[in-house]
Amino acid sequence: GTTLAEREKVGEQLLVQAVSSAQAEGAKHIEELMTQGDPARAIIEAANANNVDTIVMGSRGLSDLAGVVIGSVSHKVGHSAKCPVITVSQ
């Protein structure tokens, strides 16, 4: 199993990658948030708390990274979010 510190390190690396991709695509206003728990619920709660207009998610999972599994998460988010959810394949 992976330790919390290892998972947080991977999380930080993912955030850095996400921020640089967003900047490369022309995003001007970026806020970073790293949280724990059920991924779908965490994404929906963050979207609601920040009055997000649209959620954009990748369709492919990142299952090999320290046990972080995303895939059916975009499906769950699409089902439960109050705003539009756009799923893109990387």
N, C-alpha and C positions, 0 to 999 in steps of 0.2 A: 504493500500500500504506500501511498504518498503522504508525506506529512503536510500539515497546514502551511508551513513555511514554503515548501516546494510548490504547492498549489498557488499560493499568493505570488510567488516569483513568476510562474507561468502566466498568471492573470495579468501581472504588470507588463509582461512581454506582449501579451495579446492587446492590451490597451495601447501600448506604444505603436504597435503595428496598425491598429484600427485608426488611431489619430493621424498617423502619417498617410494612410490611404485616403482618409477623409480630406485631409489638406491637399493631397495630390488631385482629388476630384473637385477642389475649389470650395470646400466647406470653410466658412469664416468663423463661425461661433461653435466651438466644441467644448462640451463639458464631459469630464471623465467621471465614471462611477463604477466602483468595483464592489460587488455585494456577494452574499452567500445565500444558499437555500435553493429552492426549486427554481430553475432558470425561467420557466414561463411566467410563474407568479412574480418573480423579481422584475422581469422586463415590464409586465403589465403595471405593477405598482409604481415603478420608476416613471413610466409614461404618464400615468394618472397624476402623480405628484408634481410633474413638471409641465402639465398641460401640453403634451406632445401632440402635434398635428397628424403625423404619420410615423409608423414604425417600419423600418426597412431591415429585413433579415436575410441572411444567407440560407440557401436550401440545404447545403451540405453540412454534415456534422463535423466536429473536431474531436472525434472520439479518442484519438491516440494521445491527446495532450492531457496528461495527468488526470485521466478519468473524467475530463469534461466532455459530456455528450450533448450534442445539439443536433436536431434533425426533426424529430416529432415535436420539438419545442416550437418551431415556427408554425406548425399546425395548431398546437394548443393556443399560441398567442393569437393567431388569426381568428380562432373561435371566440376568444374571451375579451379581446381588446375593444375599447370604446371608440378607437380611431381606426382609419384604414391601415392595413398591414400589407406591405409590398415584399414579396419574397423573390430574391434574385439568385441565380446560380452563378457561382464564382468562375 
